[in-house]
Amino acid sequence: MSRSFAPHAFDDAVIGVVGGMGPAATGQFLVELAAALPAEHDQDHPRVIVLSDTKVPDRTASIATGDDTPMSMLRADLLRAAELGASVLAVPCNTAHHFINAFADELPVPLVHIVDATLTAAQRVSPEGAWLTATAGTVDTGLYQRAAAERGYRLEVPSQEEKDAMMRIIGQVKAGRLREAGEAYRRLASRLRGSHELPLMTACTELPLAFDASGLEPGIQISSLTALAQATLETAAGTVGRWPADP
């Protein structure tokens, strides 16, 4: 889905993307950014800086062990993107926002929060509620549940067995085994929706890729990648970055 923007809305905007968590999800986020904008020419799109930091430790594993290394690395990456001239920042990884929440207010330019963007999209397309499909780290920290409760939004949370299934699906996407991931996600979706027939919030940025490979009806997905892309463009419109960055 795309929306209209004023002419020249992105002339001075520079979007800073800190990704690599994982690389395929970051690539799909860039596809979503382009698809969300009804542009006719290259020059109609905003400039984008991509810092794909594949060395950030696994976010769910770090949460489980109490390792805050991802926090310092994400902070450094986001500050670097701002130094390079970004006027707005986005991180296409849901679980990373558990760490980002600790310092987001210190960033020199706006950060588009993936949880806020996804819940806003969910409330618009499915006001009756949604299923949360995400990493164990995202579910166990209550990242989405707290934000949904503040909005009075119904969010159905998977069982431990279902979380384990989601982690296997996410691993399959990261390993490039999309066919397996799609088949497994389809089975999981059938189980979840058999309990409560609500849309599926793909709140791990690998899961939209699994959903796309599943053959499921597109209308039952609320994609965190799509929501983040649309919210990033809305925030970027009218912002002023530096391109190239000042020496």
C-alpha positions as CSV (number, residue, x, y, z in Angstrom):
1,M,0.0,0.0,0.0
2,S,1.3,3.5,-0.9
3,R,0.2,6.9,0.1
4,S,0.6,10.3,-1.5
5,F,3.1,12.9,-0.4
6,A,3.6,16.5,-1.3
7,P,5.9,17.2,-4.3
8,H,9.5,17.4,-3.2
9,A,8.6,16.0,0.3
10,F,11.8,14.1,0.4
11,D,14.2,16.5,-1.3
12,D,16.1,17.1,2.0
13,A,15.3,13.9,3.8
14,V,17.9,11.2,4.6
15,I,16.7,8.0,6.1
16,G,19.3,6.1,8.2
17,V,18.6,2.4,8.3
18,V,20.5,0.3,10.9
19,G,20.0,-3.3,9.8
20,G,21.7,-6.6,9.3
21,M,19.3,-8.3,11.8
22,G,19.0,-10.2,9.6
23,P,20.3,-9.2,6.2
24,A,17.3,-10.6,4.2
25,A,14.9,-8.6,6.4
26,T,16.9,-5.4,5.8
27,G,16.8,-6.0,2.1
28,Q,13.0,-6.6,2.2
29,F,12.6,-3.4,4.2
30,L,14.3,-1.4,1.4
31,V,11.9,-3.1,-1.0
32,E,9.0,-2.0,1.3
33,L,10.3,1.6,1.4
34,A,10.3,1.8,-2.4
35,A,6.9,0.1,-2.7
36,A,5.2,2.4,-0.2
37,L,6.0,5.5,-2.2
38,P,4.1,6.2,-5.5
39,A,7.2,7.6,-7.2
40,E,7.7,7.8,-11.0
41,H,11.4,8.6,-11.0
42,D,14.5,7.7,-8.9
43,Q,14.7,11.3,-7.8
44,D,11.3,11.1,-6.1
45,H,12.6,8.7,-3.5
46,P,14.4,9.8,-0.3
47,R,18.1,9.2,0.1
48,V,18.9,6.2,2.3
49,I,22.0,5.3,4.3
50,V,22.1,1.6,5.2
51,L,24.4,0.4,8.0
52,S,24.0,-3.4,7.9
53,D,25.7,-4.5,11.1
54,T,25.5,-8.3,11.0
55,K,27.8,-8.5,14.0
56,V,25.2,-7.4,16.6
57,P,24.8,-10.5,18.8
58,D,21.6,-12.4,18.6
59,R,19.0,-10.3,20.4
60,T,16.9,-13.1,21.9
61,A,19.9,-15.0,23.2
62,S,21.3,-11.8,24.7
63,I,18.0,-11.1,26.5
64,A,18.1,-14.7,27.9
65,T,21.6,-14.3,29.2
66,G,21.4,-10.7,30.3
67,D,24.1,-9.6,27.8
68,D,23.7,-5.9,27.0
69,T,26.3,-5.9,24.2
70,P,23.6,-5.3,21.5
71,M,22.6,-2.1,23.3
72,S,26.0,-0.5,23.0
73,M,26.4,-1.7,19.4
74,L,23.0,-0.4,18.4
75,R,23.6,2.9,20.0
76,A,26.9,3.3,18.2
77,D,25.4,2.3,14.9
78,L,22.5,4.7,15.2
79,L,24.7,7.6,16.3
80,R,27.0,6.8,13.3
81,A,24.0,6.9,10.9
82,A,23.1,10.3,12.3
83,E,26.7,11.5,11.9
84,L,26.6,10.4,8.3
85,G,23.6,12.8,7.7
86,A,20.4,10.9,8.5
87,S,17.4,13.0,9.4
88,V,15.4,10.0,10.6
89,L,16.4,6.6,11.8
90,A,14.8,3.1,11.4
91,V,15.8,-0.3,12.7
92,P,14.1,-3.2,10.9
93,C,14.4,-5.6,13.8
94,N,11.7,-5.8,16.5
95,T,13.7,-7.4,19.3
96,A,16.4,-4.8,18.9
97,H,14.0,-2.3,20.2
98,H,14.1,-3.9,23.7
99,F,17.7,-2.5,23.8
100,I,16.9,0.7,21.9
101,N,14.3,1.7,24.4
102,A,17.1,2.3,26.9
103,F,18.6,5.2,24.9
104,A,16.1,6.2,22.2
105,D,15.6,9.6,23.9
106,E,19.3,10.4,23.6
107,L,19.4,10.1,19.8
108,P,20.0,13.4,18.0
109,V,17.3,12.7,15.3
110,P,13.9,11.0,15.4
111,L,13.8,7.2,15.5
112,V,10.7,5.5,14.1
113,H,9.8,2.9,16.6
114,I,8.7,-0.4,15.0
115,V,6.4,-1.3,17.8
116,D,4.5,1.9,17.6
117,A,4.3,1.8,13.8
118,T,3.0,-1.8,13.8
119,L,0.4,-1.3,16.5
120,T,-0.8,1.8,14.8
121,A,-1.2,-0.2,11.6
122,A,-2.9,-3.0,13.5
123,Q,-5.5,-0.7,15.1
124,R,-6.3,0.7,11.7
125,V,-6.8,-2.6,9.8
126,S,-8.0,-4.9,12.7
127,P,-9.4,-2.9,15.6
128,E,-10.7,-6.1,17.1
129,G,-7.2,-7.4,17.8
130,A,-4.4,-9.5,16.4
131,W,-2.1,-12.5,17.1
132,L,1.5,-11.7,18.0
133,T,4.0,-13.8,16.1
134,A,7.5,-12.8,17.1
135,T,10.8,-13.9,18.6
136,A,10.8,-15.4,22.1
137,G,12.8,-12.3,23.1
138,T,10.1,-10.0,21.9
139,V,7.3,-12.0,23.5
140,D,9.0,-12.7,26.8
141,T,10.1,-9.1,27.4
142,G,6.5,-7.9,26.8
143,L,7.7,-5.4,24.2
144,Y,4.4,-5.5,22.3
145,Q,2.1,-6.5,25.2
146,R,2.9,-3.4,27.3
147,A,2.4,-1.0,24.3
148,A,-0.8,-2.7,23.3
149,A,-2.1,-2.5,26.8
150,E,-1.5,1.2,26.9
151,R,-3.6,1.5,23.8
152,G,-6.3,-0.8,25.0
153,Y,-5.6,-3.1,22.1
154,R,-6.2,-6.8,22.2
155,L,-3.1,-8.9,21.5
156,E,-3.2,-12.7,21.6
157,V,0.1,-14.2,22.7
158,P,1.4,-17.6,21.6
159,S,2.1,-20.5,23.9
160,Q,5.6,-21.7,24.7
161,E,5.2,-24.5,22.1
162,E,4.1,-21.9,19.5
163,K,7.0,-19.6,20.4
164,D,9.4,-22.5,19.9
165,A,7.9,-23.1,16.5
166,M,8.3,-19.4,15.6
167,M,11.9,-19.5,16.6
168,R,12.5,-22.4,14.3
169,I,10.7,-20.6,11.4
170,I,12.9,-17.5,12.0
171,G,16.0,-19.6,11.9
172,Q,14.9,-21.2,8.6
173,V,14.5,-17.7,7.1
174,K,17.9,-16.6,8.3
175,A,19.3,-19.8,6.7
176,G,17.6,-19.1,3.4
177,R,15.2,-22.0,3.7
178,L,12.2,-20.0,2.8
179,R,10.1,-22.9,1.5
180,E,10.4,-24.8,4.8
181,A,9.7,-21.5,6.7
182,G,6.6,-20.9,4.6
183,E,5.2,-24.3,5.2
184,A,5.9,-24.2,8.9
185,Y,4.4,-20.7,9.2
186,R,1.2,-21.9,7.4
187,R,0.8,-24.7,9.9
188,L,1.4,-22.3,12.8
189,A,-1.1,-19.8,11.4
190,S,-3.8,-22.5,11.1
191,R,-3.3,-23.5,14.7
192,L,-3.4,-19.9,16.0
193,R,-6.4,-18.8,13.9
194,G,-8.2,-22.0,14.8
195,S,-8.2,-20.7,18.4
196,H,-8.9,-17.0,17.6
197,E,-9.6,-15.9,14.0
198,L,-7.6,-12.7,14.1
199,P,-4.9,-11.3,11.7
200,L,-1.3,-12.4,12.2
201,M,1.1,-9.6,13.3
202,T,4.5,-10.6,11.9
203,A,6.4,-8.8,14.6
204,C,9.8,-10.2,13.7
205,T,11.2,-8.9,10.5
206,E,12.0,-12.4,9.2
207,L,8.4,-13.5,9.6
208,P,7.0,-11.4,6.7
209,L,9.3,-13.4,4.4
210,A,8.0,-16.6,5.9
211,F,4.4,-15.4,5.5
212,D,5.1,-14.5,1.8
213,A,6.3,-18.0,1.2
214,S,3.4,-19.6,3.0
215,G,0.7,-19.0,0.4
216,L,-1.6,-17.5,3.1
217,E,-4.1,-14.8,2.1
218,P,-2.2,-11.5,2.3
219,G,-5.1,-9.8,4.0
220,I,-4.6,-11.7,7.3
221,Q,-1.1,-10.3,7.8
222,I,-0.1,-7.1,9.7
223,S,3.6,-6.8,8.7
224,S,6.0,-5.0,10.9
225,L,8.2,-4.4,7.9
226,T,5.5,-2.7,5.9
227,A,4.3,-0.7,8.9
228,L,7.9,0.5,9.6
229,A,8.4,1.5,6.0
230,Q,5.2,3.5,5.8
231,A,5.8,5.2,9.2
232,T,9.5,6.0,8.2
233,L,8.4,7.7,5.0
234,E,5.7,9.7,6.9
235,T,8.3,10.8,9.5
236,A,11.0,11.6,6.9
237,A,8.7,13.8,4.8
238,G,9.8,17.4,5.4
239,T,12.9,16.5,7.6
240,V,16.3,17.9,6.7
241,G,19.4,15.7,6.6
242,R,22.9,16.3,5.2
243,W,24.0,14.7,1.9
244,P,26.8,14.2,1.8
245,A,27.5,14.5,5.5
246,D,29.7,17.4,6.5
247,P,33.3,16.4,6.8
